[in-house]
Amino acid sequence: MNTPQQKIPFVDLAAQYRGIADEVRAAIEPVMANARFILGEEVRLFEQEFAAYCGAKHAVGVASGTDALYLTLCALGIGPGDEVITQANTFIATPLSISYTGARPVFVDCDPLTYQMDVKQIEAVITPQTKAIIPVHLYGQPADMDAILAIAKRNNLRVVEDACQAHGAEYRGRRVGAFGDAAAFSFYPGKNLGAYGDGGAITTDNEALAVKLRALREYGQAAKYHHDFKGFNSRLDTLQAAILRVKLKHLSDWTAARQIAAAAYAVALRAIGIEPPQQVGYGTHVWHLYIIQVAKRAKVQEQLSAAGISTGIHYPIPVHLQKAYADLGYQRGAFPVAEAAADRILSLPMFPELTQEQVRYVVENLKRCL
């Protein structure tokens, strides 16, 4: 008997909004009434609440996750002639933030089971020009921060967490965002904590760094028209902060719902012979993305699409093989794990409102593709 066709989006932001619409409208109205659209009170309050959520002393709202990475590197003094180590299987925003400073991205491969940075490769690529490491908490679970921080300490390097996909993920019982010198978060709408437009934040325990970041995000000024640094225009706007304050209250429940959906996927996938994503033993996954590997991926995507199921690929081309980074001189084969995964990974629908029935429908149709 054929299963009736459904329409399952990759992410269902409309369903999320329906659940909080009254709260969002109530949060936006005071901002509209007082017309403090830039760095209004809601920004300050959200920064306090998000810092507390992450277990950090400070949060600085900025215009995007990319800016969060870039401004942090600038504030740490990273610039031309420097090198910053990150992983080959990340979104291009990670190395772009390095390039914007004038520094050179240096890549390492990833672990074949968890897709996190292969920490065993880091020290081999450290040179006198290396100034920092950016571990990426990819897909929603943490990198091995103890190992990375130990390497950084031995080599006098800065550590900036790329937590843009990992709001609320835990490493050894502590939420990411307060392990390195600073951490960068994105509030792109599809993120686990997403705004209704672009937005980002930097968390840190370093008060002097937070002060500098607040100046850098607003033209380098500590006080109006007094510019201590060559800064930027990169501010989280007040309306987005008001929306994020509403959504932050729901984030723990949404994370729990993602974890329930992920557990259902794992059981159903094993039943059809597909290995579910590997979870690290030292941390908690928040399932920003649910990644499997399949052969003949294009055909699988086409068949799932015909069944009304939207999927994604994160990411089909490792950053070292992107045309934008041809100047670095990396060739295919440089990072074989990342390259092999890029040819096979497939992102299945994942969002808090995903039902058990929808999970079964996805996996039933996936089985027909095998």
C-alpha positions in Angstrom: 0.0 0.0 0.0 1.4 3.4 -1.0 1.8 6.0 1.7 -0.2 9.2 0.9 2.1 11.9 -0.3 3.0 14.7 2.1 4.9 18.0 1.8 7.8 18.1 4.3 9.9 21.2 4.1 13.6 21.2 5.0 12.9 23.8 7.7 9.4 25.0 8.7 9.8 28.6 10.0 6.1 29.3 9.3 5.1 26.6 11.8 7.5 28.0 14.4 6.0 31.5 13.9 2.4 30.3 14.3 3.4 29.0 17.8 4.8 32.3 19.0 3.1 34.9 16.8 1.3 36.7 19.7 4.5 36.9 21.7 6.4 38.3 18.8 3.8 40.9 18.0 3.8 42.0 21.6 7.6 42.3 21.6 7.8 44.3 18.4 5.1 46.9 19.3 7.0 48.7 22.0 10.1 49.0 19.7 7.9 50.5 17.0 6.3 52.9 19.6 9.5 54.2 21.0 11.3 54.2 17.7 14.7 53.1 19.1 15.6 51.0 16.1 19.4 51.0 16.5 21.0 49.7 19.7 17.8 50.2 21.7 17.1 48.7 25.1 16.1 45.4 23.7 19.6 44.9 22.3 21.1 45.4 25.8 18.6 43.0 27.4 19.1 40.3 24.8 22.8 40.6 25.2 22.5 40.0 28.9 20.1 37.1 28.5 22.1 35.4 25.7 25.4 35.7 27.6 23.7 34.1 30.6 22.3 31.4 28.4 25.7 30.6 27.1 27.4 30.8 30.5 29.5 33.7 29.3 30.1 37.1 31.0 29.4 39.2 27.9 27.6 39.1 24.6 27.9 41.7 21.8 25.2 41.8 19.2 26.4 42.3 15.6 24.9 42.2 12.1 25.7 38.6 11.2 27.5 35.5 12.2 30.2 36.3 9.6 30.7 39.7 11.2 30.9 38.0 14.6 33.8 36.0 13.4 35.5 38.9 11.6 35.2 41.5 14.3 36.5 39.0 16.9 39.6 38.3 14.8 40.1 42.0 14.3 39.7 42.7 18.0 42.3 40.0 18.7 44.8 41.7 16.5 44.7 39.2 13.6 45.9 40.8 10.4 48.0 40.6 7.2 50.8 38.0 7.4 49.0 36.0 10.1 47.6 32.5 9.7 44.5 31.1 11.3 43.7 27.3 11.4 40.2 26.0 10.7 38.6 23.0 9.1 38.0 22.2 5.4 34.4 21.1 5.9 32.8 24.3 7.0 30.6 27.0 5.4 32.7 29.5 3.5 31.9 32.3 6.0 34.5 30.7 8.4 37.5 31.2 6.1 36.1 34.4 4.6 36.2 36.0 8.1 39.9 35.2 8.2 40.5 36.5 4.7 38.8 39.8 5.5 41.4 40.5 8.1 44.2 40.0 5.6 45.3 36.8 7.3 45.6 33.4 5.6 43.2 30.5 6.3 45.0 27.2 6.9 42.9 24.0 6.8 42.8 20.6 8.5 40.6 17.6 7.8 37.7 16.4 9.8 36.9 13.3 11.8 35.2 10.7 9.6 32.5 9.9 12.1 31.6 13.2 13.7 32.7 15.7 11.0 34.3 17.8 13.7 37.9 19.2 13.4 40.5 16.5 13.5 42.5 17.8 16.4 45.4 15.4 15.6 46.2 17.4 12.5 46.4 20.8 14.1 50.0 21.0 15.4 51.4 19.7 12.1 50.2 22.9 10.4 51.2 25.4 13.0 53.9 27.8 11.9 55.5 31.0 13.3 52.8 32.9 11.5 49.9 31.0 13.2 48.0 33.2 15.5 44.6 31.5 16.1 42.4 28.4 15.8 38.7 28.5 14.8 37.1 25.2 15.7 33.6 24.9 14.2 30.8 23.3 16.2 29.5 21.8 13.0 25.9 20.8 12.4 25.1 21.4 16.1 27.6 19.5 18.2 30.8 20.7 19.8 34.3 20.3 18.7 36.8 18.7 21.2 37.5 21.9 23.1 39.8 20.5 25.8 42.2 19.1 23.2 42.0 22.3 21.1 42.6 24.6 24.1 45.5 22.5 25.2 47.1 22.8 21.8 46.4 26.6 21.8 48.0 27.0 25.2 51.2 25.1 24.2 51.6 27.3 21.1 50.3 30.6 22.5 47.4 30.8 20.1 44.0 32.4 20.3 40.8 30.3 20.1 37.6 31.6 18.5 34.6 29.2 18.6 32.5 29.2 15.5 29.3 28.4 17.2 27.0 29.6 14.4 25.3 26.2 14.2 25.4 25.2 17.8 23.2 27.4 20.0 22.8 25.5 23.3 25.1 22.6 22.4 27.0 21.4 25.4 30.6 20.3 25.9 31.2 18.3 29.0 28.1 19.8 30.7 28.8 23.4 29.7 27.2 25.2 26.8 29.5 26.3 24.0 30.3 30.0 23.8 32.6 30.4 26.8 35.5 28.1 26.1 37.8 30.1 23.8 38.8 33.7 23.8 35.4 34.4 22.2 32.6 32.6 20.3 30.6 33.7 17.2 26.9 33.0 16.8 24.7 33.5 13.8 21.0 34.3 14.0 20.2 33.7 10.4 16.5 32.8 10.2 17.1 29.0 9.7 19.4 28.7 12.8 18.2 27.0 16.0 17.9 30.5 17.4 17.0 32.6 14.3 16.0 36.2 13.8 13.6 37.4 11.1 16.6 38.7 9.1 20.4 38.6 9.6 22.0 38.9 13.0 24.8 37.6 15.1 26.5 37.8 18.5 29.9 37.4 20.1 30.2 35.9 23.5 33.3 36.2 25.7 34.5 36.3 29.3 37.1 38.9 28.5 35.7 42.3 29.5 38.4 44.3 27.6 37.7 42.3 24.5 33.9 43.0 24.9 34.5 46.7 25.3 36.6 46.8 22.1 34.0 44.7 20.2 31.3 47.2 21.2 33.4 50.0 19.8 34.3 48.1 16.6 30.7 47.3 15.8 29.9 51.0 15.8 32.5 52.8 13.8 35.2 52.2 16.4 33.7 54.7 18.8 33.7 54.3 22.6 31.6 57.5 22.8 29.7 59.2 20.0 32.0 60.9 17.5 35.1 59.7 19.5 36.7 57.0 17.3 39.4 55.1 19.0 39.6 52.4 16.2 38.9 52.0 12.5 35.6 50.3 13.1 32.6 49.0 11.2 28.9 49.4 11.0 27.8 46.0 12.3 24.9 46.2 14.8 22.2 43.9 15.8 19.1 46.0 15.3 16.5 46.5 18.1 13.6 44.8 16.3 15.7 41.6 15.8 16.8 41.7 19.4 13.2 41.9 20.6 12.3 38.9 18.4 15.3 36.9 19.6 14.4 37.6 23.3 11.1 35.9 22.6 12.6 33.0 20.8 15.4 32.5 23.4 12.7 31.6 26.0 11.6 28.7 23.8 15.1 27.5 22.7 15.5 24.8 25.3 12.1 23.3 24.4 12.9 23.5 20.7 16.2 21.8 21.3 14.5 19.0 23.1 12.0 18.6 20.2 14.9 18.4 17.8 16.6 15.7 19.9 13.4 13.7 20.0 13.1 13.9 16.2 16.8 12.9 15.9 16.3 9.9 18.1 13.3 8.8 15.9 15.4 9.2 12.8 18.2 7.1 14.3 15.9 4.1 15.0 14.2 4.3 11.7 17.4 4.7 9.7 19.1 1.7 11.3 16.1 -0.4 10.4 16.8 0.3 6.7 20.6 -0.1 6.9 21.6 3.5 7.1 24.0 4.6 9.8 22.7 7.7 11.7 25.0 10.6 12.5 27.6 9.8 15.1 27.3 11.7 18.3 30.4 12.7 20.2 30.8 11.2 23.6 31.9 14.4 25.3 29.0 16.6 24.2 25.3 17.2 23.5 24.1 17.6 20.0 21.4 20.2 19.2 20.7 19.0 15.7 20.9 22.1 13.6 21.3 19.8 10.7 20.7 16.0 10.4 23.3 14.6 8.2 23.5 11.1 6.6 25.6 9.7 3.8 24.1 8.0 0.7 25.4 6.7 -2.6 23.9 8.2 -5.8 22.9 11.3 -3.9 21.5 13.3 -6.8 19.1 10.4 -7.6 18.1 10.1 -3.9 17.4 13.8 -3.7 15.3 13.7 -6.9 13.2 10.8 -5.6 12.7 12.4 -2.2 11.7 15.7 -3.9 9.1 13.8 -6.0 7.7 12.5 -2.8 7.4 16.0 -1.4 10.4 15.9 0.9 12.9 18.8 0.8 16.6 18.0 1.5 19.9 19.9 1.5 23.6 19.4 1.1 25.9 21.0 3.7 28.4 21.3 2.0 28.9 19.9 -1.5 32.3 21.5 -2.1 34.9 21.7 0.7 36.2 25.3 1.1 39.8 24.4 0.0 38.4 23.4 -3.4 36.3 26.5 -3.9 37.4 28.8 -6.7 37.5 31.6 -4.3 40.4 29.8 -2.5 42.3 28.6 -5.5 45.1 31.0 -4.5 45.9 29.0 -1.4 47.2 26.2 -3.6 45.3 23.3 -2.1 44.6 20.4 -4.5 42.0 17.6 -4.4 43.3 14.9 -2.1 44.6 17.4 0.5 41.8 16.6 2.9 40.4 13.2 1.8 37.8 12.8 4.7 36.2 16.1 4.0 36.2 15.5 0.3 34.7 12.0 0.5 32.0 13.2 2.9 31.2 16.1 0.5 30.3 13.7 -2.2 27.9 11.7 0.0 26.3 13.8 2.7 22.6 14.6 2.6 20.7 16.8 5.1 17.3 15.5 6.0 14.4 17.7 7.2 15.0 18.9 10.8 13.1 21.4 12.8 11.4 21.4 16.2 7.9 20.9 14.8 8.9 17.7 12.8 6.5 14.9 13.8 7.2 11.2 14.3 4.9 10.6 11.4 6.9 12.9 9.2 10.1 11.2 10.2 8.6 7.8 9.3 7.5 9.2 5.9 11.0 10.5 5.2 12.7 7.3 6.0 10.1 5.1 4.2 10.7 7.1 1.0 14.5 7.0 1.6 14.2 3.2 1.8 12.6 3.2 -1.7 15.7 5.0 -3.0 18.2 2.4 -1.8 
